[in-house]
């Protein structure tokens, strides 16, 4: 049966049959809260794979259409088209009681949610499926995950890229083929629950201007205010709060909405009120002044120290104290595939413990190892010192410590440690009770080689019959814990968006939250909005975003070129929701890719030990003229609130 035939073998598809609504939108830009939909197409498909409906239309957005060179939709073509509110009812009827499907589904979902909100309607979607996330689980041997690349791989005809209707028809073929691959591998579908969203969430908010000055510390007795001081206000004030904040910002102060140990001063006329901010200020020893004193001191704010501005060079430069592996990539427009990469150091780099109990570890130096010669793409058998080069090995069974040790050994031998079964897995290592894993029956069907732990002492790689496909032209660079790479640059600056994706084995009894902290030179957030989490998934300027691809995958998207000079480092972390620990969850897999559809240029498999509830995953940081990425893998027993406080955020507020 053809992969792209119009129907499924429903008896074989089992739990993979749903009523689907496949969607594609062309937009005037990339920010859903600001930009508009220019064209939309919807195709509905039943559980048997048969198409049941189709609709597409151009839309008059009432604004400039944006990058015409990408979508070809000029203002003249859109003139006279209906507005979104005129077709929202028909689109809503097609989405009702169906799973929304799109390639990079959060993008299409967010744009539709904003358009429905502008039309004073609810988006009638309760679940969505991202074919990009689904194929990251399947892991086909493609150079990237673009719609066109997957269409070629699955033999789906494509006629007009960036045409909403044609892209949706292509998406239908890719969905059918991807669902068959998921069924073949017995993969759970990465369905994302989409709860109703309040209209107020879609009201555009003006971004806060980052403070240009470093925090000089706390206000001293009889001392002046200095530019960069972090100031919070609580309680009733004689002057309007907006006026006080505006005057303070104009004077160069950094106005905060919460109090932490890094707050310079709290302004309140009610120091005995017992409010949360007052209690926190007293507990942390933060100075407290009244409104009158604050206004008097605003008249004489002393100069501060500006954040260092760093010009990003086009060519990465190695530093004497640390020579990271350099991952290069072809960064010409529309071709984000990677050139050959270099080997990672085999040993783990030690990670310094935090000097303050409960504060995050902040490693400051990467391992000083020489850069080896470039590695050729994906050999079928590794070199003598790297016999598992080009292999992807899944470890099953064993207690967490034993499984973590086995995965570390796989990386030392040049291999990549998998956490889920996929089309790229070449070998399986069974530890104690691993034969009872539910995936073993599927592994036997796929004829994957199965080994015991002794195989990792002297492995011999043999051919597999699992996928029947050739390896990728370029395998991801495998990073050990503590490993560092220079991120490729282009056109005199960083590559467009980097996507750091964290994935884990599906968890039936707990959830995992991926978060990001944008830190300054003092390893602190500049203001509250520099904490990116599920409740605030986007920085005010949209330069850092949290994306959800499924219940076992979340991504931090970073536009490094647009980060303010104050941001010296972005820390990506994960926290287990509830009482569970990473000993139960197991390893977290990290992939760093150029763009949402890029294949990972680098990959790391990180194990915290047993009792940790939070883990630092990666750091993306400026070092001289370049950005670097470090695989951290440092776990802590405390929760997300303690981790956030260490970086200057009190998430209880």
C-alpha positions in Angstrom: 0.0 0.0 0.0 1.4 3.4 -0.9 2.4 5.6 2.1 0.2 8.4 0.8 -2.9 6.5 -0.2 -6.1 8.3 0.7 -7.2 5.8 3.3 -5.8 3.8 6.2 -6.0 0.1 7.1 -8.1 1.0 10.1 -7.7 -2.4 11.8 -3.9 -1.9 11.8 -4.1 1.8 12.8 -5.8 1.1 16.1 -5.4 4.2 18.4 -4.0 6.3 15.6 -7.4 7.0 13.9 -9.0 10.4 14.8 -11.2 13.0 13.1 -8.5 15.4 11.8 -8.6 19.1 10.7 -5.5 19.9 8.8 -4.6 23.6 8.7 -2.1 25.9 7.1 -2.0 29.7 7.3 0.2 32.2 5.5 0.8 35.3 7.7 2.2 38.9 7.5 4.9 38.1 10.1 5.9 35.6 12.8 4.3 37.1 15.9 0.7 36.0 16.4 -0.1 38.8 18.8 1.0 41.4 16.3 0.7 40.0 12.8 -2.3 38.8 10.8 -3.4 35.8 8.7 -3.4 36.4 4.9 -4.7 33.1 3.7 -6.0 29.9 5.4 -6.8 26.4 4.2 -8.5 23.6 6.1 -8.9 19.9 5.0 -10.8 17.5 7.1 -10.0 13.8 7.2 -11.8 11.0 9.0 -10.4 8.2 11.1 -10.1 6.0 8.0 -7.9 8.5 6.2 -10.6 9.6 3.7 -10.9 13.3 3.1 -14.3 14.7 4.1 -14.0 18.4 3.4 -11.9 21.2 2.0 -11.9 25.0 2.3 -9.4 27.8 1.5 -9.5 31.5 1.0 -7.4 34.6 0.8 -8.0 37.2 3.6 -7.9 41.0 3.8 -5.7 41.6 6.9 -6.2 45.3 7.0 -2.4 45.8 7.2 0.8 45.5 5.2 1.1 41.8 4.0 4.7 41.6 5.1 7.3 39.3 3.3 5.7 39.1 -0.2 8.9 37.4 -1.5 8.0 34.4 0.8 4.3 34.0 0.4 3.6 36.0 -2.8 0.5 37.6 -1.4 0.6 41.3 -2.4 -1.8 43.9 -1.2 -3.4 44.0 -4.6 -4.1 40.2 -4.5 -5.7 40.5 -1.1 -7.8 43.5 -1.9 -11.5 42.5 -1.9 -10.9 39.2 -0.1 -13.1 38.6 3.0 -11.9 39.5 6.5 -11.2 36.8 9.0 -14.4 37.5 11.0 -16.4 36.9 7.8 -15.2 33.3 7.5 -14.5 32.5 11.1 -17.8 30.6 11.5 -17.1 28.3 8.6 -13.6 27.6 9.8 -14.8 27.0 13.3 -17.4 24.5 12.1 -14.6 22.5 10.3 -12.4 22.5 13.4 -15.2 21.6 15.9 -14.7 18.1 17.5 -11.6 17.4 15.4 -7.9 17.3 16.2 -6.1 20.3 14.7 -3.1 19.2 12.6 -0.4 21.5 11.3 3.4 21.5 10.6 4.7 23.5 13.6 1.2 23.4 15.0 1.7 25.9 17.8 2.4 28.6 15.1 -0.9 28.0 13.3 -2.9 27.4 16.5 -1.7 30.7 18.0 -2.5 32.7 14.9 -5.9 31.2 14.7 -6.5 31.8 18.4 -5.7 35.5 18.0 -7.8 35.8 14.9 -10.8 34.2 16.6 -10.3 36.4 19.6 -10.3 39.5 17.4 -13.6 38.2 15.9 -14.9 37.8 19.5 -15.2 34.1 19.1 -13.6 31.0 20.7 -11.3 28.8 18.8 -13.1 25.4 19.0 -10.0 23.2 19.3 -9.4 21.0 22.3 -6.4 19.0 20.9 -3.7 19.6 18.4 -1.1 17.4 16.7 2.2 18.8 15.3 3.5 16.8 12.3 6.9 18.3 13.0 6.9 16.9 16.6 5.6 13.6 15.4 8.4 13.3 12.9 10.9 14.2 15.5 9.7 11.1 17.4 9.7 9.0 14.2 13.2 10.4 13.3 13.3 9.6 9.6 16.7 9.8 7.9 16.2 13.3 6.4 18.5 16.3 6.5 15.8 18.4 8.1 12.1 18.4 9.0 10.8 20.9 6.5 7.5 20.2 4.8 9.1 19.9 1.4 11.8 17.6 2.7 9.3 15.3 4.4 7.2 15.4 1.3 10.1 14.1 -0.8 10.9 11.4 1.8 7.3 10.2 1.9 6.8 10.5 -1.8 4.1 13.2 -1.5 3.8 15.5 -4.6 4.2 19.2 -3.9 3.3 21.8 -6.4 3.3 25.3 -4.8 5.3 25.8 -1.6 3.8 28.5 0.7 0.4 28.2 -0.9 -1.9 27.4 1.9 -4.1 24.9 0.1 -1.3 23.0 -1.6 0.7 23.0 1.7 -2.4 21.5 3.4 -2.8 18.8 0.7 0.9 18.0 1.2 0.4 17.9 4.9 -2.4 15.3 4.4 0.0 13.0 2.7 2.7 13.5 5.3 0.2 12.9 8.1 -0.9 9.6 6.7 2.7 8.4 6.2 3.8 9.7 9.6 0.9 7.9 11.3 1.9 4.6 9.6 5.4 5.1 10.8 4.2 5.9 14.4 2.1 2.7 14.3 5.0 0.6 13.0 7.2 1.9 15.9 4.4 1.8 18.4 4.9 5.5 19.3 2.4 7.4 21.3 1.0 10.4 19.4 2.2 13.8 20.7 -1.2 15.2 21.2 -1.4 18.6 23.0 -4.4 19.6 25.0 -5.7 23.0 24.1 -7.8 24.5 26.9 -10.0 27.5 26.3 -8.0 30.7 26.2 -9.3 34.0 27.6 -9.6 36.8 25.2 -7.4 39.0 27.4 -4.5 36.8 26.7 -4.5 37.9 23.1 -4.4 41.7 23.9 -1.1 43.0 22.6 1.1 44.3 25.4 3.8 46.9 24.7 7.2 45.3 25.5 9.0 46.7 28.5 12.2 48.5 27.6 15.1 46.7 29.2 17.1 48.7 31.7 20.4 49.8 30.2 22.3 49.6 33.5 23.7 46.9 35.7 22.2 46.5 39.2 24.6 48.3 41.5 23.2 46.5 44.6 21.0 47.8 47.5 20.3 51.3 48.5 22.5 52.2 51.5 21.5 54.4 54.5 21.6 58.0 53.4 22.9 56.9 50.0 21.5 58.0 46.6 19.6 56.0 44.1 21.8 54.8 41.2 20.8 53.8 37.7 20.2 50.1 37.4 18.8 49.6 40.9 15.9 47.2 41.1 12.9 48.9 42.6 9.5 47.5 43.6 6.4 49.4 44.8 3.6 48.0 46.9 0.4 49.4 48.5 -1.5 52.6 47.9 0.4 55.6 46.6 -0.5 59.3 46.5 0.7 59.6 42.9 -0.6 57.3 40.2 1.5 54.1 40.0 2.0 54.5 36.3 3.4 58.0 36.9 5.9 56.7 39.6 7.0 53.9 37.3 7.4 56.2 34.3 9.5 58.7 36.2 11.7 55.9 37.7 12.3 54.3 34.3 13.1 57.6 32.7 15.7 58.1 35.5 17.3 54.8 34.6 15.9 52.6 37.4 14.8 49.0 36.8 11.2 48.7 38.0 10.2 45.2 39.2 6.8 43.6 40.0 8.2 41.3 42.7 10.7 41.4 45.5 13.8 39.1 45.7 17.1 39.1 47.5 18.4 41.2 44.5 15.9 44.0 45.0 17.7 47.3 45.7 14.8 49.0 47.6 11.0 48.6 48.2 8.8 51.7 48.1 5.7 51.6 50.3 3.7 53.9 52.4 2.5 51.0 54.5 5.5 49.2 55.9 3.4 47.5 58.6 0.8 46.2 56.1 2.1 42.7 56.0 1.8 42.4 52.3 3.7 39.7 50.5 6.2 42.2 49.1 6.8 43.7 52.5 7.2 40.3 54.2 9.7 39.3 51.5 11.6 42.5 51.8 11.9 42.1 55.6 13.0 38.5 55.2 15.7 39.3 52.7 16.8 42.5 54.4 15.8 44.7 51.5 15.7 48.5 52.4 12.2 50.0 52.6 11.4 53.7 52.0 8.2 55.7 51.6 6.9 57.4 48.5 8.0 60.9 49.7 11.6 59.8 50.1 11.5 58.0 46.8 10.3 61.1 44.9 12.9 63.2 46.6 15.7 60.8 45.7 14.4 60.6 42.1 15.6 64.1 41.6 19.2 63.0 42.1 19.7 59.6 40.6 23.4 58.9 40.2 25.0 57.5 36.9 25.1 53.7 36.7 27.3 51.2 34.8 25.9 50.3 31.4 25.6 46.7 30.4 28.4 45.7 28.2 27.6 45.6 24.5 29.1 42.8 22.5 29.6 42.8 18.8 29.1 39.3 17.4 31.8 38.3 14.9 31.1 36.4 11.7 33.9 33.9 12.4 34.0 32.0 15.8 37.2 32.6 17.8 38.7 30.0 20.1 40.0 31.2 23.4 43.1 30.0 25.2 41.4 28.8 28.3 38.8 26.7 26.6 38.6 25.3 23.1 35.0 24.1 22.4 34.1 21.9 19.6 33.0 24.0 16.7 29.9 22.9 14.9 29.7 24.4 11.4 26.6 24.7 9.3 25.7 25.9 5.8 23.8 29.1 6.7 22.9 30.3 3.2 19.3 31.3 2.9 16.8 28.3 3.1 19.6 25.7 3.5 20.1 25.1 7.2 21.7 21.6 6.9 24.9 21.1 8.7 28.4 20.6 7.3 30.6 17.9 8.9 31.0 18.3 12.6 33.8 17.4 15.0 34.0 14.8 17.7 33.1 15.8 21.2 35.5 15.0 24.1 34.8 11.6 25.5 35.1 12.5 29.1 32.6 14.4 31.2 33.4 17.9 32.3 32.9 18.6 36.0 30.2 21.1 36.8 30.9 23.4 39.8 28.4 23.2 42.6 26.5 26.4 43.5 28.2 28.5 46.2 24.9 29.3 47.9 22.6 26.5 49.1 19.6 26.3 46.8 21.1 28.5 44.1 21.7 27.2 40.6 25.2 25.9 39.6 26.8 28.3 37.2 29.8 26.6 35.5 32.2 29.2 34.2 34.7 27.3 32.2 34.4 24.6 29.5 36.8 21.6 29.4 40.1 22.5 27.7 40.5 19.9 25.1 42.0 20.1 21.6 39.7 20.2 18.7 40.0 16.9 16.7 39.9 16.5 13.0 36.4 16.6 11.3 34.4 13.4 11.4 33.1 11.9 8.2 29.3 11.5 8.0 27.6 8.5 9.6 30.0 5.5 9.1 28.5 2.1 9.3 31.2 1.1 11.8 33.2 3.4 14.0 36.9 3.9 14.3 38.7 1.7 16.8 38.4 4.3 19.6 34.8 5.2 18.6 33.3 1.9 17.6 29.7 3.2 18.0 30.1 6.3 15.8 27.0 6.7 13.7 25.0 4.3 16.0 21.9 5.2 18.1 21.5 2.9 21.1 18.4 2.5 23.2 18.9 1.3 26.8 16.0 -0.6 28.5 15.6 -1.7 32.1 17.9 -1.3 35.0 17.7 1.2 37.9 18.3 4.8 37.0 21.9 4.9 38.0 22.8 1.8 35.9 20.9 3.1 32.9 22.6 6.5 33.2 26.0 4.8 33.3 25.2 2.8 30.2 24.1 5.9 28.3 27.3 7.7 29.4 29.4 4.7 28.1 27.6 4.8 24.8 28.5 8.5 24.3 32.2 7.7 25.3 32.2 5.1 22.5 31.1 7.6 20.0 27.4 6.6 19.8 24.2 8.5 20.5 22.0 7.4 23.5 18.3 7.2 22.6 15.5 7.5 25.1 12.6 6.4 22.9 12.3 3.9 20.1 12.5 5.6 16.7 13.4 4.8 13.1 17.0 5.9 13.8 17.7 3.4 16.6 20.3 0.8 15.5 20.9 -1.2 18.7 19.2 -2.0 22.0 21.0 -2.7 25.3 19.0 -4.7 27.9 19.7 -4.2 31.6 18.0 -6.0 34.5 14.3 -6.5 33.7 14.6 -4.8 30.4 13.1 -7.8 28.6 9.8 -6.9 30.2 9.6 -3.5 28.5 6.5 -3.1 26.4 8.7 -2.1 23.4 10.5 -5.4 23.2 7.8 -7.0 21.0 8.1 -4.1 18.5 11.9 -4.3 18.7 11.8 -8.0 17.8 9.5 -7.2 14.8 11.9 -4.6 13.6 14.8 -7.1 13.9 17.0 -4.7 15.9 20.1 -6.2 17.4 19.7 -6.7 21.2 22.7 -6.8 23.5 23.5 -7.2 27.2 25.5 -4.8 29.3 28.8 -6.6 28.5 28.5 -5.5 24.8 29.4 -2.0 25.9 32.9 -3.3 27.0 33.8 -4.2 23.4 31.0 -3.5 21.1 30.8 -4.7 17.5 28.3 -2.9 15.3 26.3 -5.0 12.9 23.8 -4.0 10.1 20.2 -3.6 11.1 17.0 -4.3 9.2 14.9 -1.9 11.2 14.3 1.0 8.9 15.4 -0.2 5.5 16.7 3.4 4.9 20.0 5.0 4.4 21.6 7.1 7.2 21.5 10.8 7.1 24.1 12.7 5.1 25.1 14.3 8.4 24.4 12.9 11.9 24.0 15.3 14.8 27.1 16.1 16.9 26.9 14.1 20.2 27.7 16.2 23.2 28.7 14.7 26.6 27.6 16.3 29.8 29.7 19.5 30.2 30.4 19.6 26.4 30.6 23.0 24.7 30.1 24.0 21.1 30.4 27.3 19.3 27.1 28.1 17.5 27.6 28.9 13.8 27.2 32.4 12.7 26.1 34.0 9.4 26.2 37.4 7.7 28.1 39.0 10.5 25.8 37.7 13.3 24.2 34.7 14.9 22.0 32.4 12.8 18.3 33.2 12.7 16.4 31.4 15.4 17.9 28.5 17.4 15.5 25.8 18.7 16.6 23.9 21.8 14.2 21.0 22.2 13.9 18.8 25.3 12.3 15.4 25.0 11.7 12.6 27.5 9.9 9.2 27.7 6.1 9.8 28.1 5.1 10.0 31.7 1.7 8.7 32.8 1.8 10.2 36.4 3.6 13.5 36.2 4.3 16.5 34.0 7.5 18.2 33.1 7.9 22.0 32.6 10.7 23.5 30.5 11.6 27.0 31.4 14.2 29.6 30.4 16.0 32.4 32.3 17.5 35.4 30.5 20.5 36.5 32.7 22.7 39.5 32.9 26.4 39.8 33.8 25.5 39.1 37.5 23.6 35.8 36.6 20.3 37.5 37.4 17.2 38.3 35.4 17.1 42.0 34.4 13.3 42.1 35.0 10.5 39.7 35.8 9.6 39.1 32.1 13.1 37.5 31.6 11.6 34.3 33.1 10.0 32.3 30.4 7.6 29.5 31.6 4.2 28.0 30.9 2.4 31.0 32.5 4.4 33.5 30.4 5.6 31.6 27.4 7.1 34.5 25.4 9.4 37.4 26.3 7.9 40.9 25.7 9.8 41.4 22.4 9.2 37.8 21.3 13.0 37.0 21.2 12.6 33.9 23.5 9.6 31.6 23.3 8.4 28.4 24.9 6.8 26.0 22.4 4.9 22.8 23.2 5.2 20.0 20.7 3.6 17.3 22.8 3.3 15.9 26.3 6.9 14.7 26.1 8.5 17.5 24.2 9.0 21.3 24.8 11.2 23.8 22.9 12.8 27.1 23.7 13.2 29.2 20.6 15.8 31.9 20.7 16.5 34.8 18.4 20.1 35.4 19.5 20.6 38.4 17.2 17.7 40.3 18.8 18.6 39.7 22.5 19.4 42.9 24.3 23.0 43.6 25.3 22.1 43.0 29.0 21.4 39.3 28.2 24.7 37.5 28.6 23.3 34.0 29.1 20.1 32.0 28.6 19.7 29.0 30.9 17.2 26.3 29.9 16.0 24.1 32.7 13.3 21.5 33.4 11.2 20.9 36.5 9.1 17.9 37.5 5.6 18.9 38.4 4.5 17.3 41.7 6.4 14.9 44.0 8.0 12.8 41.3 11.8 13.0 40.5 14.0 12.7 37.6 15.0 9.3 38.9 11.5 8.3 37.8 11.4 10.3 34.6 14.8 9.1 33.4 17.0 10.9 30.9 16.2 14.1 29.1 17.3 14.4 25.4 18.4 17.8 24.1 18.6 18.8 20.5 19.8 22.1 19.1 18.6 23.0 15.6 18.6 26.0 13.3 15.0 26.9 12.8 11.8 25.0 13.8 12.2 22.5 11.0 16.0 22.0 11.2 17.5 18.6 12.0 19.5 18.8 15.2 23.1 20.0 14.7 23.9 18.8 18.2 22.4 16.4 20.6 22.9 15.4 24.3 21.3 12.9 26.6 21.3 14.1 30.2 20.7 12.1 33.3 20.1 13.6 36.7 20.7 11.1 39.5 17.6 9.9 41.5 16.1 12.5 43.8 16.3 15.7 41.8 13.2 17.6 40.9 14.8 20.3 38.8 17.6 20.1 36.3 19.7 22.7 34.4 19.7 21.4 30.8 21.8 23.8 28.7 23.3 27.3 28.8 23.6 29.5 25.7 26.0 32.2 26.6 28.2 35.0 25.1 31.9 34.4 25.3 33.8 37.2 23.6 32.4 37.7 20.1 30.4 34.4 19.8 27.5 32.5 21.4 28.2 29.1 22.8 26.0 26.2 24.0 26.9 24.0 26.9 25.2 20.7 27.9 24.9 21.0 31.7 22.8 18.2 33.2 23.0 19.4 36.8 20.1 18.3 39.0 18.7 19.7 42.3 16.4 18.4 44.9 14.5 21.7 45.3 11.6 22.8 43.1 11.1 25.4 40.4 10.4 28.2 42.9 13.8 27.8 44.5 15.5 27.6 41.2 13.8 30.8 40.1 14.7 32.6 43.3 18.3 31.8 42.7 18.1 33.8 39.5 16.2 36.8 41.0 12.6 35.7 40.3 9.9 34.9 42.9 7.4 32.9 40.9 5.0 32.9 43.9 4.2 36.5 42.9 
